[in-house]
Amino acid sequence: MLWPVEPLSFLVLVVLGAIGALGSIVVEKTLRWLTRPVTSQPERTLEHRLADLGDLMRWSARILEEVQAEIEARITLATKAKQDAEEAERVAQLNEAQRVAIARLVRTELAREFAKTSRRTFWQGFMVNFLFFVSGGVLSVITTLWLGT
């Protein structure tokens, strides 16, 4: 027995060893690149630094405008929520007779709408079923005549 392991197992071991070696090389190169000394940038002129400052100030002004717009939008939303809460409180303060009257009115409107919808859907369903009935009869006659010949 020349090989202590099967040739295929040996090939797998060689491939895994190669992958491990390549992995360690990649990790080593990455670590060296990450820990390299940072080279200092050349000294920037006063004009460049002032231009950068101007860009930063324009950027901060734009961000400030966006924040102000967001605050105004939230103030508007809070005002609307306050008005809605006041309206809900007024509705809650209605006396019992007013609540009953409003409930009856809402129920009547809903019942009327439901009745209209029910009648309409009944006739729509009736027409669809009638069409299927007629088409079934016609197809039955056609099939009988076609197969009878």
C-alpha positions, 0 to 999 in steps of 0.5 A: 500500500503506497498511499495511507489514504485513498487518492481522492481523499488525498486530493481533497486534502491538497485542495483544502491546504491550498485554500487555507494557504491562500486564505492566510495570505489574503488575511495577512495582506489585508492586515498589513494594508489596514495597519499601514501608516497613514501618510499625512496630506500635503498642507492645504492653503488658506484658500482651500480651507476657506472654500471648505468652510464655505461649503460646510456653511452652505450645507449646514444652512440647507440642513437647517432649512430642512429641519425648520420645514420639518418642524413647521410640518409637525406643528401643523400636524399637532394643530390638526390633531388638537382640533380633532381632539376638541371635535371628539370631545364636543361629540362626546359631550352630546347628551344622550338624546342627541347621541340616540338621534345621531345613531338612528340617523346613521343606522337609517343611512346605512340600511338604505345604502345596504338595501340599494346594494342588495337589490342591485347585487341580486339582479346582477347575480340573477342576470349572470346565472340566467346567462350561464343557464342559457349558454348551458342549454345552447351548448347542450343542444349543440353538443347533442346535434354534433355528437348525434350525427 
